[in-house]
């Protein structure tokens, strides 16, 4: 009898864990635009300006800073500092 109760408790615990893992996996798939907006708000709150946030493939090589990932890790977000145009000396 004790073995049956223990087995049922173990099965219930495993099922609960699997359901929680499944729910968090679905919640982790966030659209890139939502992540970009969140990062932009943080940067602007710190007074950062003159930048671009771009979406690239997760395996793409870049010399820019990777600041996040989105759509379940299927894309990366990179931060590019925009350099002011050089003034011509005429």
Residue frames as a rotation matrix with the C-alpha (Angstrom) as fourth column:
UNK 1
0.564 0.825 0.000 0.00
0.825 -0.564 0.000 0.00
0.000 0.000 -1.000 0.00
UNK 2
0.453 -0.468 -0.759 2.81
0.142 -0.802 0.580 2.46
-0.880 -0.370 -0.297 0.89
UNK 3
-0.588 -0.727 0.355 4.55
0.432 0.089 0.898 1.70
-0.684 0.681 0.262 -2.37
UNK 4
-0.116 0.656 0.746 1.43
0.984 -0.029 0.178 2.60
0.138 0.754 -0.642 -4.36
UNK 5
0.825 0.411 -0.386 1.00
0.498 -0.853 0.157 5.96
-0.265 -0.322 -0.909 -2.59
UNK 6
0.086 -0.899 -0.429 4.70
0.088 -0.422 0.903 6.76
-0.992 -0.115 0.043 -3.07
UNK 7
-0.616 -0.280 0.737 4.51
0.695 0.248 0.675 5.90
-0.372 0.927 0.042 -6.78
UNK 8
0.351 0.826 0.441 1.41
0.920 -0.392 0.003 8.05
0.175 0.405 -0.897 -7.27
UNK 9
0.754 -0.116 -0.646 3.10
0.238 -0.868 0.435 10.98
-0.612 -0.482 -0.628 -5.53
UNK 10
-0.323 -0.946 -0.005 6.20
0.220 -0.080 0.972 10.59
-0.920 0.313 0.234 -7.66
UNK 11
-0.419 0.249 0.873 4.16
0.907 0.151 0.392 10.47
-0.034 0.957 -0.289 -10.87
UNK 12
0.702 0.712 -0.018 2.15
0.713 -0.701 0.019 13.56
0.000 -0.026 -1.000 -9.85
UNK 13
0.444 -0.625 -0.642 5.38
0.097 -0.678 0.728 15.41
-0.891 -0.386 -0.241 -9.05
UNK 14
-0.594 -0.688 0.416 6.93
0.449 0.146 0.882 14.49
-0.668 0.711 0.222 -12.39
UNK 15
-0.048 0.667 0.744 3.82
0.987 -0.082 0.138 15.51
0.153 0.741 -0.654 -14.31
UNK 16
0.825 0.335 -0.454 3.69
0.453 -0.874 0.177 18.86
-0.338 -0.352 -0.873 -12.52
UNK 17
0.015 -0.923 -0.383 7.34
0.084 -0.381 0.921 19.47
-0.996 -0.046 0.072 -13.32
UNK 18
-0.610 -0.212 0.764 6.83
0.719 0.256 0.646 18.63
-0.332 0.943 -0.004 -16.98
UNK 19
0.402 0.828 0.391 3.84
0.904 -0.427 -0.025 20.95
0.146 0.364 -0.920 -17.23
UNK 20
0.727 -0.199 -0.657 5.80
0.171 -0.875 0.453 23.81
-0.665 -0.442 -0.602 -15.65
UNK 21
-0.383 -0.922 0.054 8.75
0.221 -0.035 0.975 23.21
-0.897 0.385 0.217 -17.97
UNK 22
-0.346 0.340 0.874 6.43
0.938 0.159 0.309 23.18
-0.034 0.927 -0.374 -20.97
UNK 23
0.736 0.671 -0.085 4.78
0.674 -0.739 0.000 26.44
-0.063 -0.057 -0.996 -19.89
UNK 24
0.445 -0.625 -0.642 8.09
-0.013 -0.721 0.693 28.20
-0.896 -0.300 -0.329 -19.35
UNK 25
-0.557 -0.630 0.541 9.38
0.527 0.236 0.816 26.99
-0.642 0.740 0.201 -22.73
UNK 26
0.077 0.669 0.739 6.34
0.977 -0.199 0.078 28.49
0.199 0.716 -0.669 -24.45
UNK 27
0.866 0.260 -0.426 6.74
0.395 -0.879 0.267 31.74
-0.305 -0.400 -0.864 -22.51
UNK 28
0.040 -0.965 -0.260 10.39
0.300 -0.236 0.924 32.00
-0.953 -0.115 0.280 -23.60
UNK 29
-0.382 -0.121 0.916 9.44
0.922 0.012 0.386 32.54
-0.058 0.993 0.106 -27.26
UNK 30
0.233 0.377 -0.896 9.34
0.403 -0.876 -0.264 36.34
-0.885 -0.300 -0.356 -27.27
UNK 31
0.761 0.091 0.642 9.05
0.645 -0.217 -0.733 38.32
0.072 0.972 -0.224 -30.52
UNK 32
-0.231 -0.965 0.122 12.16
0.959 -0.247 -0.142 40.28
0.168 0.084 0.982 -31.49
UNK 33
-0.166 0.210 0.964 10.34
0.209 -0.947 0.242 43.62
0.964 0.242 0.113 -31.60
UNK 34
0.860 0.511 0.011 9.24
0.070 -0.139 0.988 43.22
0.506 -0.849 -0.155 -27.98
UNK 35
0.489 -0.767 -0.415 12.82
0.835 0.273 0.478 42.52
-0.254 -0.580 0.774 -26.86
UNK 36
-0.358 -0.607 0.710 14.16
0.791 -0.601 -0.115 45.41
0.497 0.520 0.695 -28.99
UNK 37
0.306 0.579 0.755 11.66
0.043 -0.801 0.597 47.79
0.951 -0.150 -0.270 -27.38
UNK 38
0.946 0.048 -0.321 12.64
0.309 0.165 0.936 46.65
0.098 -0.985 0.141 -23.89
UNK 39
0.089 -0.992 -0.089 16.37
0.976 0.069 0.205 47.06
-0.197 -0.105 0.975 -24.59
UNK 40
-0.273 -0.142 0.951 15.81
0.575 -0.817 0.043 50.47
0.771 0.559 0.305 -26.25
UNK 41
0.713 0.597 0.368 13.91
0.035 -0.554 0.832 51.72
0.700 -0.581 -0.415 -23.19
UNK 42
0.751 -0.503 -0.428 16.75
0.598 0.243 0.764 50.63
-0.280 -0.829 0.483 -20.90
UNK 43
-0.229 -0.894 0.384 19.37
0.972 -0.232 0.040 52.31
0.054 0.382 0.922 -23.10
UNK 44
-0.061 0.289 0.955 17.38
0.330 -0.897 0.293 55.52
0.942 0.333 -0.041 -23.40
UNK 45
0.905 0.408 -0.122 16.85
0.209 -0.177 0.962 55.51
0.371 -0.896 -0.246 -19.63
UNK 46
0.416 -0.844 -0.339 20.63
0.744 0.102 0.660 55.52
-0.522 -0.527 0.671 -19.24
UNK 47
0.519 -0.139 -0.844 20.97
-0.249 -0.969 0.006 58.41
-0.818 0.206 -0.537 -21.68
UNK 48
-0.517 -0.694 0.502 22.38
0.273 0.422 0.865 56.34
-0.812 0.584 -0.028 -24.55
UNK 49
0.633 0.670 -0.389 21.65
-0.216 -0.330 -0.919 57.66
-0.744 0.665 -0.064 -28.04
UNK 50
0.256 -0.524 -0.813 22.98
-0.961 -0.226 -0.157 57.17
-0.101 0.821 -0.561 -31.56
UNK 51
-0.712 -0.450 0.539 22.65
-0.424 0.888 0.181 53.42
-0.560 -0.100 -0.822 -31.80
UNK 52
-0.021 0.688 -0.726 20.88
-0.915 0.280 0.292 50.74
0.404 0.670 0.623 -33.81
UNK 53
-0.284 0.026 0.958 19.50
-0.517 0.838 -0.176 47.41
-0.807 -0.546 -0.225 -32.63
UNK 54
-0.112 0.186 -0.976 19.48
-0.964 0.220 0.152 44.77
0.243 0.958 0.155 -35.35
UNK 55
0.555 0.347 0.756 18.30
-0.491 0.870 -0.040 41.18
-0.672 -0.349 0.653 -35.62
UNK 56
-0.148 -0.643 -0.751 20.68
-0.967 0.254 -0.027 38.58
0.208 0.722 -0.660 -37.07
UNK 57
0.562 0.260 -0.785 20.85
-0.250 0.958 0.139 34.80
0.788 0.118 0.604 -37.41
UNK 58
0.937 -0.134 0.324 22.06
-0.307 0.132 0.943 33.02
-0.169 -0.982 0.082 -34.26
UNK 59
0.537 -0.773 0.338 25.11
0.660 0.634 0.402 31.57
-0.525 0.007 0.851 -36.02
UNK 60
0.759 -0.229 0.610 26.09
0.377 -0.609 -0.698 34.80
0.531 0.759 -0.376 -37.81
UNK 61
-0.155 -0.884 -0.442 29.51
0.988 -0.136 -0.074 36.24
0.005 -0.448 0.894 -37.04
UNK 62
0.723 0.371 0.582 29.51
0.383 -0.917 0.109 39.86
0.574 0.145 -0.806 -35.87
UNK 63
-0.473 -0.881 -0.029 31.96
0.593 -0.294 -0.750 42.36
0.652 -0.372 0.661 -34.48
UNK 64
-0.272 0.491 0.828 29.11
-0.514 -0.801 0.307 44.14
0.814 -0.342 0.470 -32.70
UNK 65
-0.892 -0.055 0.448 27.90
-0.445 0.280 -0.851 43.48
-0.078 -0.958 -0.274 -29.19
UNK 66
-0.429 0.779 -0.457 25.19
0.250 0.589 0.769 40.81
0.868 0.215 -0.448 -28.83
UNK 67
-0.807 0.162 0.568 22.64
-0.538 -0.598 -0.594 42.24
0.243 -0.785 0.570 -26.39
UNK 68
-0.192 0.771 0.607 19.97
-0.671 0.348 -0.655 39.56
-0.717 -0.533 0.450 -26.49
UNK 69
-0.999 0.044 -0.013 18.20
0.021 0.685 0.728 36.77
0.041 0.727 -0.686 -28.28
UNK 70
-0.360 0.931 -0.055 14.60
-0.766 -0.329 -0.552 36.40
-0.532 -0.156 0.832 -29.33
UNK 71
0.375 0.674 -0.636 12.02
-0.904 0.419 -0.089 34.09
0.207 0.608 0.767 -30.84
UNK 72
0.951 0.087 0.295 13.17
-0.210 0.886 0.413 31.17
-0.226 -0.454 0.862 -28.75
UNK 73
0.184 -0.973 0.137 16.85
-0.101 0.120 0.988 31.65
-0.978 -0.195 -0.076 -29.57
UNK 74
0.417 0.027 0.909 16.31
0.809 0.445 -0.385 31.54
-0.415 0.895 0.164 -33.33
UNK 75
0.501 -0.281 0.819 17.71
0.436 -0.735 -0.519 35.10
0.748 0.617 -0.246 -33.67
UNK 76
-0.159 -0.604 -0.781 20.23
0.972 -0.236 -0.016 37.35
-0.175 -0.762 0.624 -31.93
UNK 77
0.909 0.365 0.204 19.99
0.385 -0.920 -0.071 41.08
0.162 0.143 -0.976 -31.27
UNK 78
-0.112 -0.991 -0.072 23.09
0.990 -0.104 -0.097 43.20
0.088 -0.082 0.993 -31.77
UNK 79
0.728 0.198 -0.656 23.93
0.379 -0.914 0.146 46.75
-0.571 -0.355 -0.740 -30.68
UNK 80
-0.011 -0.704 0.710 25.65
0.969 -0.183 -0.166 49.02
0.247 0.686 0.685 -33.20
UNK 81
0.037 -0.071 -0.997 26.93
0.482 -0.873 0.080 52.46
-0.876 -0.483 0.002 -32.27
UNK 82
0.687 0.234 0.688 26.12
0.722 -0.332 -0.607 54.98
0.086 0.914 -0.397 -34.99
UNK 83
-0.320 -0.856 -0.406 29.11
0.782 -0.480 0.397 57.15
-0.535 -0.191 0.823 -35.79
UNK 84
0.500 0.505 -0.704 28.38
0.066 -0.832 -0.550 60.72
-0.864 0.229 -0.449 -36.84
UNK 85
0.743 -0.201 0.638 29.10
0.664 0.099 -0.741 61.52
0.086 0.975 0.207 -40.48
UNK 86
-0.207 -0.902 -0.379 32.45
0.813 -0.374 0.446 63.18
-0.544 -0.216 0.811 -41.03
UNK 87
0.692 0.397 -0.603 32.29
0.102 -0.881 -0.463 66.81
-0.715 0.259 -0.650 -42.01
UNK 88
0.466 -0.534 0.705 33.86
0.873 0.151 -0.463 67.62
0.141 0.832 0.537 -45.34
UNK 89
0.125 -0.526 -0.841 36.63
0.406 -0.746 0.527 70.23
-0.905 -0.408 0.120 -45.39
UNK 90
0.421 0.129 0.898 35.95
0.907 -0.090 -0.412 72.30
0.028 0.988 -0.155 -48.47
